[in-house]
Amino acid sequence: MLLALAAQTACGSSESNTNPHGQQDAGTDLGADVAEDAPDIDAGVDADVDASADAATDAGQGCTSCHGSDQGSAPPQDLGGGTSTGLPGVGAHRAHGSPSVLFRTPQCDDCHVVPTQVDDPGHLGDPPADLTWGALASADGANPGYSNGKCSVYCHGQTLSGGSVTEPEWTLVGVGQAGCGACHGLPPPAPHPKTSSGTCNPCHDFDGAVPNDPSTHADGKVDLVGVTCEACHGSAQSYAPPKDTQGNTSTTATGVGAHQTHLTTAALFRTVLCADCHKVPGVYSDPGHLDPLPAELTWGPTAKADGVTPSYGSGKCSVYCHGKSLEGGTLTEPEWTKVGSGQAACGSCHGLPPPKPHPTVSPTSCGPCHDFTQLVPNKPATHVDGKVDVAACGECHAVPPATGAHSIHYGDISSPPLASYGDTTAVQDYLPSGAPYYAFGCGNCHPIDPAKHFNGSVDVELSDPAAPSGSLKSLSPSTASYTGGSCSDVYCHSSGQATPTFVTSPAWNGGTLPAPRCAACHDNPPSYPSGGAGTATANTHVQEWSATEAWGHFAGMSGLHGNKHGGVGSSPLTCQTCHFDTVDPSNVAPGGFYYLDTTVDINLGGAASYDCNNAGCHDGASGSPASGTGAVRTAKHVNGKRDVVFDPRESIPAWVTGLPAPPNRPLYPLWSANGFSSYIPPGAVMTGTTWSATLKGASYDPANKTCSSIPCHLKQSYGTGKPSYDPLTWGAAYSCNACHQY
């Protein structure tokens, strides 16, 4: 904290300040040899001191030749030989330069440019000496200056607060202008913590009022050593007040208030965290930590829950935690400094119970819906945590309700209930192994928006653009609706195609699917016109070959050459062959192996019409399979997908009837004793005149709509046929080349 050299003395007069040299006898010519009057400068120096004069060999001797003394280069003496601290050229130079037990010893370059040579620019200029101010004088954004004999610099507290003498007079030395409390308050005013007068430890590594290391005091930085949170507020037991930063301990003080009440573990609610209201600093110097009081409120997720914009004003809190977004509370803006007055009692944040549409329950219990035992939550951590937790569906209404077709759509999985409000999943998600009923999540028919739950009405929404991709709800068009007691344009009651054909849904109260059941939604098998290979409406389940013949997969391997399902002397190709996980094998042929839905009535729109139930094939006469309705495995039925899973079985039970007699009896489920004797499909085996194979390992590629490793197609795969032949793509009309290329 070295300050300016003021007016100095010149030749011939102790009052003059025109000569930058040391004091000379009166009448001495300014151009005379200066060596006689400055014996400390080398004798070899030119007699005429000018801008090109050589510096003294000994730097210390050179400086003290003009000012200072053997004890130091700084005055006293000044250029005029003065030694009184009342002289501006002397002033507090030596007071600054002397080692101190209180602060860092100032250096000459804190205020001046220290020359390296006599003729350095600005060194031998006219007095007073230039004040160039070093980094310390300008620290903390200070704008150092010297005016009217007073210093205004960082070193004396220009940017600090509470100091009693922040502009000391340069020539008033030894009057306590640099004592403790002169530069900054003792302690500084708020937000600095309030401490005992004269004590700066332990935060600043002081022994009482004396720093343990003076070099770190008044050095341009505020050093904190070993500071913990409780050094400023709180205690070793808790960082939160009391005490506050001003030493207050009463809850009526704003800095104390309800801090401890919030942080104390409670039996009623989640323990509040400091971060719920404040930004918790990682270190004391984090931005915003030591700002002026009051402490900043940054608000965490819980205070902002449920769309609340939290605030604090007029001593009151307005936050989610105290029910700003809830209904029926008696005191949703409690006063911060009124502690222990019951402001957080049950019923203060929300009604007890909340008003409608919340169910009317006993005011002495929130259970079983909210996992409460009387009015004390079994899990306090889940109360006032930003979410309204409900123990399980079924506490307010049955799951499913015993009305309409709820039981048909959801089944009997009410203990425990698996569905929840807005849930768009289905039975394969709940019970992957399947169930004897459907289990459609509530969100498939009701809103998925939780804001519509508890809104006082039973809403039915069958379509929602926000529904999860692939869910049943996402597959229903915007025209899907529930009117007149039944659904319309809903995917669940459609042909199941990518662009489905919708069918009339049964009445919700008492309606049943029309018979035959499979054909109630899609043809059995699907027989709509094919839109062409690979298209969304591609179809080779069954098509008309001629006025009297059908072709396609349902016609069977030998059916290509005839019009009977499965042909003559071949295993039937039924729904089970390609949709093994979707159809229920309980409806099988007499031998109990091949699935057959005998309700099929195929009308191709032309002369070919097959009423299989009455065609002499499946009417139960002459040992034929008995009539029966279709059955499905619900896990993969009406799930928003068209699952293709090939029959993986590798053997035929010995008791299966209708097979060729030995030695022509087939070994595997897929077999033919007709039309393929000249060529055995890859992987097949011959037993007499019958070849048989398994579909294990066969697959379907939905992207290309084609199969691979299918014995029926000689195990060729998409793109593997010869260039001049037809590829195997779903929906493409069969041609001779499709197989005979081999």
JODAUR-V950371 format. One line per field, one symbol per residue. phi: phi as a letter, one per 20 degrees, with the letter a starting at -180 (. if undefined). psi: psi as a letter, one per 30 degrees, with the letter a starting at -180 (. if undefined). burial: I if it has 16 or more other C-alpha atoms within 10 Angstrom, else O. Layout:
# JODAUR-V950371
phi: ???
psi: ???
burial: ???
This chain:
# JODAUR-V950371
phi: .fdffegdedfnbfefcedfeffcfgnfffefffffecffegfefgfeecfdfffffefffffffdbmbferfegfeefenfcfffegfdlegfffeegcedbgffdgffcceefdcgeggnfdffffffddlefffdflmfdfacblmcecbggdngdecnfececfefeeendnfdfgnfebfceffgefgecfgnddeefdlddmddffcgfedldnceedcmfdgffdbmbfebfegffefdnfcffffgfdlegfffefgcedbgffdgffcceefecfeggnfdfgffffddmegffegmmfdfbcblmcecbggdngeecnfebecfefeeendmfdfgneebfceffgefgfcffdbdeefdlddlddffcgfedmdnceedgafofdbfcefeclegffednccecefeebfnfdebgfefcgenbfbeceggffddgeeffeemenceedcebbgefggnfgffeeffefbcbmnbebldggdbfnfgdfeedfefffdnecffefffffdcgcfgcfgfeogmefdgbcgaceebfccdcofffnfeffdbcdgnmdmbffddgffdcgedeeffdcfgfmcefbeeefcecencfecceffcenecdnelmfgffaefcceffddldncdfdcfgefdbdgfefenegfgeeffedfebbdbncfebeggnecdcmdddbbdefnfbcdffelbdcleggdllfcgneffgedffecgofffcgfgdffe
psi: hkakkaklklkfkffkgfkfllklkkfkkfgljfeefiffkkffkkejjafgkklkejeeeeeffelaafflfklllafggkfkffkefdbgeeeefkklfelkjllegfflkjlflegkkfegakllkkjfkaeefglggliklkkhgkkjlefggeglkfkfifilkegikgggfglkfeellilllkgkkklkkgjflfeghkjcgkkfjffgkhgfkjkkjhkleffelaaffkfklllafggkfkffkefdbgeeeefkklfflkkkleffeljjkelfgkkfegllllkkjfkaeefflggkjllkkhgkkjlefggeglkfkfifilkegikgggfglkfeellilllkgkkjlkfgkflfeghkjbgkkfiffgkhgfkjkkellffelljlkhlbgeeeffaihfjlkfllkgkgaaefeeiffllglliklefffllfjffgkhggljkjjfkjffkkkfleeffklffkljlggllkhkefiafglejlkklkklkejgllkllkeeffelljlkglkkglkflfgkjgeklkeafgklllefflefffgagkjfakhlkkjaefefhefeljgfillefgekkjjggkjkjgfbfjkjiffggfehgflhglklkllllljfegkhgglikjjkjgkglkkfgklglklkggklflejlkgkfgffkkkkfllkjbgkklllgkfllkjfefhllkhjeegggllkgflkeglkljkkfkkklefeeff.
burial: IIIIIIIIIIIOIIOOIIIIIIIIOOOOOOOOOIIOIIOIIIOOIOOOIOOOOIIIOOIOIIIIIIIIIOOIIIIIIIIIIIIIIOIIIIIIIIIIIOOOOIIIIIIIIIIIIOOOIIIOOOIIOOIIIIIIIIOIIIIIOIOIIOOOIIIIIIIIIIIIIIIIIIIIIIIIIOOOIIOIIIIIIIIIIIIIIIIOOOIIIOOIIIOOIIIIOIIIIIIOOOOOOOIIOIIIIIIOOIIIIIIIIIIIIOIOIOIIIIIIOIOOOOOIIIIIOIIIIOIOOOOOOOOOIIOOOOOOOOIIOIIIIIOIOIIOOOOOIIIIIIIIIIIIIIIIIIIIIIIOOOIIOIIIIIIIIIOOOOOOOOOOIIIOOIIIOOOIIIOIIIIIIOOOOOOIIIOOOOIIOOOOIIIOIIIIIOOOOIIIIIIIIIIIIIOOOIIOIIIIIIIIIIIIOOOOIOOOOOOIIIIIOOIOOOIIIIIIIOOIIIOOOOIIIIIIIIIIIOOIOIIIIIOIOOOOOOOIIIIIIIIIIIIIIIOIIIOOIIIIIIIIIOOOIIIIIIIIIIIIIIIIIIIIIIIIIIIIIIIIIIIIIOIIIIOOIIIIIIIIIIIIOOOIIIOIIOOOIIIOOOOOIIIIOIIIIIIIIIIIOOIIIIIOOOOOOOOOOOIIOOOIIIIIIIIIIOOOOOOIIOOIIIOOIIIIIIIOOIIIOOOOIIIIIIIIIIOIIIOOIOOOIIIIIIIIIIOOOIIOOO
